[in-house]
Each structure stands twice: as structure tokens, then as C-alpha cells.
Amino acid sequence: MAIDTTYIQNQAKILAEYEVQRELLQAQRNESKYKAQLAAVSTLDTALKALGSAVKGLKGTDKSMLINAAAFSKEGMASATLGPSAKEGSYQFFVQQLASRHQVALSGLGDDAARSGNFYIKQDGVEFAIDLSTGDSDGDGKLSQEELAAAINAHPDNKGVKATLVRSGGEVTLVLAAENSGEKNRIELRTDATGSALETSLGSQQELAKGQDAIVYLGADASGMKLQQSSNTFKDMIDGVSLTFNKVHQSGDEPLTVNISRDQSATNAKLNEFISAINALFGTFDTLTAAGVEGGKRGPLAGDSGIRAVESMINTVLRTPFNGITLMEFGILADSKGNLKVDTKSFEKMLDANPDAFEALFSGQGNLIDSLDKSLATYTSGTTGAMKARKDNLNSMLQRIEVKYDELENKYQNHYQRYLKQYTQLAQVMASMEQTFSMFG
């Protein structure tokens, strides 16, 4: 019986596959294992970086775990911005006047404000001059009010005056406004363009808004401590407290009382954000390193000592005293599963008794946040971090698997060609024998 070509090819394929089967299965198992580990390490790296981002959000001189709030005796009169150094207290203010930007109007300039000379603008002791002969942009020999406004705004020495044209009832008025409030930013104008419309207009200029400072008294009325500045926002008027005043008092009005106190709800929420970030990472640890007992799914990093070292590092930092105090002393404890939880009553009681200690724990010299941030960086650094090294190693192993697949493909082809040749030769022998036997049929 003749052996056909398809049969020969199939037999060669079966035998060649058998030759590489054991190595191929091992390579496939390793590939699946390394890919699972790479995905797991990437998940852990993401979780560590998420905690790192949360930690960095608490770092810096402008950060605080204690959240204070300002309450005003009368709404709308002022607003407050509180920094981490703000302390609890009550303060009274009397607002005599608000800071405003100086504005003046020049009328009657028309299309021929001036043809030569200089226009001088002085502000905060500094004066600059506009050459009126060079402002004529259309070359008609006259300087219009539009050209004058453009020359003012474009002058390189103009640091704080804005010129605009206001149209009403067919009349056009040139308005000069200080860009910043306060007495020092008042605008002074003069010209040497004798006989010009500009000179005439300056003689009858109209003050639209006074350039004045804010004047506020610390106390119940104008007999208190006088505070005066060019802006309505008094930065760090009280340590850590900036106040912006919006309205003035009238004679006989009650003073504005500002109460600075701790916002317990916001403080609790901020602490819980930190704890949630820690617990989210612990949850990732548990999933990735699960032992798979009692029918549970075994984690891809089960028994991985390197990963457990990360968890141990974080637990060590969380239990370490900083500035003489620990999280546990503020009622922040680990439950039976290792997750952090807050005993709210204990926390608030301890916080009332010693708020400075809690703040020092998170933002003092050598604090918990800085230590945790530094420890996390050893794992999450994009150049020298342990997670990067781990991923690089796994990617290298996967690359070696690809090389192994290429080697096995070559090995398979060699075996296939060898078996194909052998079966082809066998087929030829059998065909020759059949031909010989047929001669004696």
C-alpha cells in the first residue's frame, strides 16, 4: 500500500512536536507565571504610587492635618484664607475704608488731542513721558484720542496704568485707571503741549474713583490698632490668617467678629483620607500575596518575601514614634485584618488635649509623612526603585522566553525535516517493493 504525502507530513509533524513538547510546555508555564507576576508587580507599583501621591499631598509648609475654619459675625463683610499656622482665637475688626484703584477721565480730546510735546504720567513716584509726535500712527499730523490711548498702553515704562475709551451719548472719554489699588498708585498727569486739547482736558480732568488705601482697625471701633495698606487683602494679618475685607462700617455699627476654630469634621475627613490610602495599599498586598487556603484564590505573589518586605516597611513607619508620639496614641489602631481604623472618641479627646502634638506627628521635624514619603521612594522611583528593578527583571525573563520560543521553533523544524525525510525514504522503499511484488503477481 502506498503512503501518501499528507500522511507523511502529519507523522513528521506529530513526532517533531513530541521532540519539543516538554520544553515548550515549560516555556509556556514560565511565560504565564512571569506575565502574572509582572501584572501583579505593576498593580503593586501603581498602589504604592497612589499612596505616595496621597502622602505628597500632605507634605510642605503650607500643609496641615489640622483644618481650621473662620466664622464671621456678619456675612459678606470679609472672607478668610487659613494656613497651617492659624491658631484658634476670636478677633474684632472695624473697617473704616476699602482700598480702591484710582481712575481719572479726560474729555474733549477728539481727533486732535495734540501734535507735539510730551504727556507725562506719574505713579508711585515714577514718571514716564509719551512723545506725542510719535503717536500719530496714521500719519495725518494729528494725535487722536484713540492713538493716545494706544501709545499709553504700549509704552515700555508703563507699569500700572491702563487707558480705555468710554463712549456715551455720542461723546468719547479717555479713562486712565490704575491697575493696582492704594494711595501710592494714584495717577498724576501733566503735559508741555501748550495750547493743545490735551492741556485743556487736563485742566478739567474728572476723578472717577479715588486711589486710596484700606484702613482697618483691630478692635471694636476706630480707637483700636490702625492697619493700613494698599490692598483689601491683609496677608497673615494674624499668624496663618489672611483676611479680605469687602464692606465698610458705618458709625455706630457693631464690629466684625472673626472666630478661628478647628473644623473637627474636616480634620477627621483629612485623617480618614490618609488612612483610606494606607488601607487601599494593604488591600492590594492581601490580594497579591493571598495563600489560596480554604478554597481562596492564590495570589500571583504569594510567598514573595520581597513584597512582604514592602508591607513590613510601611507597618514599621506607621508604628514608629515621631516627635515623641505615635498614631496609636491618637486612637489610630490596626484591626484584626491589619487595616487601620480610627477610634473617633479617643482621637477627638486626644486632639483637644494636645493638637500641637498631632500636628507635629505629621508635619514636625522628621515627621511621619516625610519618613513615609522617603521610604516609598525607595520602591517607586522611576530610576532606582525596587519596583522598577523587579519589572525590568521580569521583562528580561519574558524576553528570554521569546528567545526560547525561537530556539524551539528551529528545533521543531529540524526534527520535522528529519522525520519528513525518513518517512519519504520509507515511502519510496515501500513503493519499490510493491512494484517488485507486482512483477510476480
C-alpha atoms as one frame of an Amber mdcrd trajectory, in Angstrom:
protein
   0.000   0.000   0.000   1.398   3.400  -0.975   1.918   6.068   1.705   0.541
   9.425   0.560   2.190  12.814   1.105  -0.362  14.064   3.677   0.206  11.048
   5.881   3.971  11.568   5.733   3.656  15.255   6.679   1.269  14.533   9.574
   3.512  11.843  11.020   6.573  14.092  10.760   4.633  16.878  12.485   3.483
  14.626  15.346   6.968  13.281  16.005   8.604  16.736  15.743   6.079  18.206
  18.199   6.792  15.367  20.605  10.503  16.201  20.481   9.926  19.801  21.718
   6.743  19.290  23.737   8.306  19.158  27.205  10.433  22.270  26.698   7.530
  24.117  25.043   5.146  23.405  27.913   7.764  24.554  30.420   8.336  27.769
  28.467   4.576  28.403  28.293   4.199  27.810  32.032   7.059  30.202  32.741
   5.600  32.799  30.383   2.211  32.661  32.120   3.883  32.876  35.527   6.114
  35.811  34.605   3.255  37.701  32.938   1.067  37.217  36.011   3.896  38.379
  38.260   4.585  41.388  36.024   0.918  42.389  36.110   0.900  41.946  39.887
   4.074  43.986  40.395   2.649  46.708  38.132  -0.539  46.717  40.216   1.507
  46.993  43.394   3.658  49.740  41.894   0.504  51.686  41.000  -0.863  51.210
  44.527   2.421  52.357  46.083   2.485  55.421  43.843  -1.137  56.191  44.736
  -0.173  56.199  48.403   2.897  58.256  47.517   0.688  60.848  45.812  -1.587
  60.980  48.844   1.442  61.409  51.098   2.934  64.159  48.917  -0.403  65.946
  49.143   0.190  66.273  52.875   3.788  67.481  52.586   5.024  71.066  52.651
   4.974  74.117  54.869   1.537  75.068  53.553   0.007  71.711  54.531  -1.622
  70.755  57.798  -3.600  67.829  59.172  -5.479  70.245  61.417  -8.180  72.062
  59.485  -9.311  75.386  60.912 -12.274  77.460  59.790 -13.254  81.101  60.125
 -16.736  82.211  61.161 -17.896  85.831  60.796 -20.435  87.684  62.900 -21.795
  89.304  59.728 -21.802  87.591  56.358 -20.425  89.346  53.298 -18.148  91.789
  55.094 -14.992  89.715  54.768 -13.539  86.370  53.748 -10.605  84.429  55.146
  -7.857  82.125  53.943  -6.332  79.987  56.672  -2.892  78.408  56.604  -1.488
  75.594  58.751  -0.113  78.017  61.353  -3.547  79.527  62.082  -4.449  79.297
  65.750  -7.817  79.265  67.417  -8.972  82.656  68.617 -11.533  85.450  68.346
 -10.806  88.874  66.856 -12.758  92.096  66.246 -12.313  94.496  63.325 -13.702
  97.878  62.342 -13.405  98.702  58.626 -13.123 102.451  58.018 -12.442 102.388
  54.275 -11.662  99.951  51.489  -8.752 100.199  49.091  -9.668 101.318  45.591
  -7.975 101.917  42.243  -7.523 105.476  41.065  -9.439 106.428  37.909  -9.466
 109.744  36.028 -11.360 110.822  32.907 -10.186 113.193  30.151 -12.898 114.649
  27.913 -12.887 116.705  24.735  -9.750 115.248  23.190 -11.374 114.413  19.851
  -9.283 113.639  16.783  -6.657 116.299  17.520  -5.531 115.895  21.133  -2.042
 117.254  20.420   0.564 117.487  17.659   3.832 117.744  19.565   5.277 117.833
  23.054   5.145 115.242  25.827   2.458 113.719  28.018   3.772 112.788  31.488
   2.241 110.080  33.680   3.473 109.620  37.255   2.646 106.782  39.619   4.246
 105.694  42.891   6.951 108.345  42.473   7.970 107.154  38.994   7.202 109.253
  35.912   7.395 108.337  32.241   6.902 110.540  29.175   5.000 109.856  25.968
   6.333 111.674  22.899   3.117 112.981  21.361   4.710 113.494  17.951   5.455
 109.775  17.551   1.989 108.530  18.497   0.423 109.571  15.190   0.051 106.088
  13.711  -1.967 107.071  10.615   0.409 109.902   9.640  -2.223 112.638   9.377
  -0.165 115.027  11.511  -2.603 114.881  14.431  -2.809 112.674  17.537  -6.323
 111.329  18.092  -7.593 110.104  21.448  -7.511 106.530  20.073  -3.841 106.948
  19.157  -3.106 108.494  22.549  -4.710 105.540  24.373  -2.694 103.093  22.263
   0.545 104.990  22.950  -0.117 104.943  26.709  -0.802 101.204  26.803   2.190
 100.351  24.603   4.789 102.460  26.408   7.560 100.198  27.792   7.858 102.186
  31.032   4.150 101.991  31.797   3.941  99.526  34.684   0.494 100.173  36.099
  -1.852 102.426  34.083  -4.498 101.212  31.658  -6.056 103.568  29.091  -9.521
 102.886  27.662 -12.094 104.830  25.648 -15.627 105.095  27.014 -18.453 106.060
  24.654 -21.755 107.503  25.870 -24.332 109.728  24.175 -22.089 110.376  21.217
 -19.226 111.548  23.447 -15.913 109.709  23.789 -13.913 109.960  27.015 -10.376
 108.727  27.697 -10.270 106.930  31.058  -6.971 106.199  32.791  -7.151 103.586
  35.529  -4.523 102.337  37.941  -4.096  98.588  37.664  -3.453  98.307  41.414
  -5.281  99.839  44.336  -3.899 102.123  47.022  -2.698 105.680  47.552   0.780
 105.017  46.197  -0.730 104.001  42.853  -2.593 107.284  42.299  -2.132 108.722
  38.800  -0.642 112.203  38.268  -0.811 113.770  34.789   0.827 116.778  33.098
   1.819 117.946  29.599   4.041 120.524  27.959   1.863 120.547  24.808   0.838
 124.187  25.289  -2.464 125.190  23.736  -3.470 121.629  22.878  -6.798 119.922
  23.562  -4.867 117.619  25.885  -3.705 120.572  28.009  -7.265 121.884  28.198
  -8.640 118.463  29.145  -6.063 118.041  31.918  -7.248 121.305  33.418 -10.750
 119.889  33.808  -9.964 116.214  34.407 -12.552 114.297  36.413 -11.671 111.885
  39.219 -13.929 108.868  38.820 -12.545 106.833  41.724 -10.156 107.711  44.479
  -6.935 105.826  44.763  -6.928 105.013  48.452  -5.648 102.510  50.974  -7.710
 100.141  53.039  -7.924 101.282  56.664  -8.960  98.694  59.217  -8.814  98.843
  62.999  -8.106  95.815  65.129 -10.670  96.307  67.841 -14.286  97.341  68.327
 -14.038 100.765  66.645 -11.721 103.403  65.186  -9.913 103.719  68.511  -8.247
 100.342  68.009  -4.942  99.449  66.363  -4.840 101.053  62.906  -3.901  98.794
  59.984  -3.389 100.472  56.609  -2.247  99.101  53.253  -2.900  99.384  49.518
  -4.830  96.116  49.199  -8.087  94.914  50.753  -6.411  91.577  51.426  -4.312
  91.637  54.589  -1.974  88.663  54.254  -1.032  86.976  57.528  -2.648  89.788
  59.483  -2.823  87.152  62.204  -0.406  84.201  62.047  -1.685  81.905  59.329
  -4.781  84.024  58.628  -5.289  86.287  55.596  -8.416  88.446  55.565 -10.048
  90.191  52.613 -12.468  92.969  53.554 -15.436  93.707  51.290 -17.561  96.320
  53.095 -17.042  99.328  55.369 -18.601 100.031  58.755 -20.820 102.992  59.405
 -20.560 104.948  62.619 -22.295 103.032  65.392 -22.110  99.647  63.599 -21.158
  96.580  65.569 -17.581  95.449  64.880 -16.920  92.428  62.703 -16.031  89.446
  64.874 -13.937  86.678  63.351 -13.755  83.368  65.189 -10.988  80.950  64.207
 -11.648  77.420  65.409 -10.848  73.861  64.448 -13.142  72.280  61.890 -13.379
  68.866  63.517 -15.378  67.332  60.678 -12.857  68.461  58.042  -9.929  67.344
  60.226 -11.499  63.899  60.647 -12.113  63.705  56.896  -8.493  64.555  56.103
  -7.212  61.923  58.530  -9.589  59.362  57.025  -8.278  60.165  53.533  -4.784
  59.284  54.739  -5.988  56.100  56.433  -8.029  55.073  53.375  -4.920  55.429
  51.191  -2.961  53.191  53.600  -5.750  50.601  53.768  -6.131  50.560  49.975
  -2.476  49.567  49.717  -2.891  46.912  52.419  -5.839  45.516  50.439  -3.592
  45.253  47.383  -0.980  43.428  49.468  -3.594  40.925  50.684  -4.893  40.207
  47.173  -1.479  39.783  45.560   0.039  37.635  48.315  -3.019  35.525  49.232
  -2.010  31.968  50.174  -5.056  30.433  48.487  -6.147  28.362  51.503  -9.727
  27.222  52.178 -10.734  27.483  48.546  -9.464  31.026  48.133  -7.588  32.164
  45.045  -3.822  32.077  45.362  -2.230  35.444  44.672   0.409  35.799  41.934
   2.951  37.000  44.525   2.075  34.509  47.270   5.097  33.767  49.424   7.101
  36.568  47.823   9.482  37.783  50.527  10.342  40.962  48.643   6.716  42.084
  48.567   6.220  41.254  52.227   9.249  43.434  52.951   7.398  46.414  51.476
   4.418  45.783  53.741   6.702  45.359  56.735   8.431  48.657  55.944   5.149
  50.568  55.889   3.940  48.962  59.109   7.228  49.872  60.783   6.896  53.520
  59.757   3.298  53.651  60.982   4.302  52.298  64.400   7.384  54.496  64.821
   7.183  57.459  67.264   7.654  60.845  65.589   8.388  63.857  67.756   7.701
  61.642  70.749   4.250  60.418  69.758   2.661  57.646  67.679  -0.523  57.193
  65.690  -1.772  54.715  68.272  -1.762  57.386  70.972  -4.349  59.269  68.926
  -6.647  56.259  68.699  -5.450  55.116  65.275  -5.102  51.334  65.536  -4.944
  48.219  63.363  -7.944  45.867  63.300  -7.827  42.061  63.157  -7.169  42.166
  59.402  -4.325  44.655  59.746  -6.243  47.635  58.407  -6.040  50.973  60.192
  -9.118  52.371  61.868  -9.859  55.430  63.985 -11.419  55.385  67.420 -13.158
  58.708  66.849 -13.865  59.465  70.504 -10.287  58.754  71.569  -8.930  60.711
  68.622 -11.009  63.822  69.287 -10.309  63.675  73.034  -6.549  63.442  72.470
  -6.705  66.118  69.785  -8.479  68.517  72.138  -5.837  67.876  74.776  -2.791
  68.152  72.534  -3.412  69.449  68.988   0.205  70.576  68.570   1.457  67.022
  69.133  -0.835  65.697  66.409   0.337  68.396  64.012   3.987  67.645  64.869
   3.383  63.950  64.179   2.503  64.789  60.577   4.436  67.986  59.868   7.097
  68.472  62.542  10.822  67.898  62.125  11.418  64.324  60.938   7.686  63.594
  60.764   5.624  60.584  59.736   4.774  61.981  56.297   8.399  62.724  55.372
   9.539  59.315  56.602   6.800  57.501  54.699   7.486  59.522  51.552  11.201
  58.709  51.721  10.545  55.010  52.332   8.067  54.759  49.462  10.529  56.443
  47.101  12.964  53.529  47.511  10.322  51.345  45.858   8.581  53.723  43.442
  11.497  55.716  41.992  11.416  55.602  38.206  15.203  55.202  38.057  16.373
  53.296  41.128  13.142  51.994  42.678  12.752  48.357  43.667   9.507  48.071
  41.683  11.251  49.227  38.508  14.069  46.748  39.080  11.529  43.987  39.650
   9.615  44.832  36.464  12.840  45.107  34.466  13.872  41.655  35.672  10.509
  40.108  34.743  10.562  41.768  31.323  14.056  40.369  30.821  12.774  36.879
  31.677   9.927  37.284  29.197  12.406  38.334  26.527  14.397  35.166  27.226
  11.173  33.187  26.816  10.754  34.748  23.366  14.306  33.676  22.516  13.455
  30.186  23.795  10.397  30.059  21.527  12.598  30.919  18.547  15.035  28.175
  19.531  12.205  25.653  19.888  10.802  26.657  16.507  14.198  25.974  14.913
  14.471  22.718  16.824  10.982  21.713  15.715  11.784  22.489  12.071  14.979
  20.424  12.227  13.128  17.431  13.692  10.273  17.883  11.234  12.606  17.894
   8.239  14.465  14.853   9.590  11.269  12.843  10.117   9.850  14.046   6.797
  12.966  12.786   5.043  12.838   9.436   6.855   9.159   8.855   6.052   9.668
   9.930   2.474  12.516   7.426   2.103  10.327   4.736   3.718   7.528   5.515
   1.297   9.914   5.223  -1.618  11.188   1.826  -0.379   7.664   0.534   0.095
   6.658   1.763  -3.341   9.654  -0.020  -4.865   8.801  -3.240  -3.006   5.192
  -3.082  -4.189   6.390  -2.638  -7.748   8.703  -5.679  -7.401   5.953  -7.854
  -5.905   3.607  -6.903  -8.723   6.030  -8.370 -11.244   5.457 -11.817  -9.667
   1.733 -11.377  -9.416
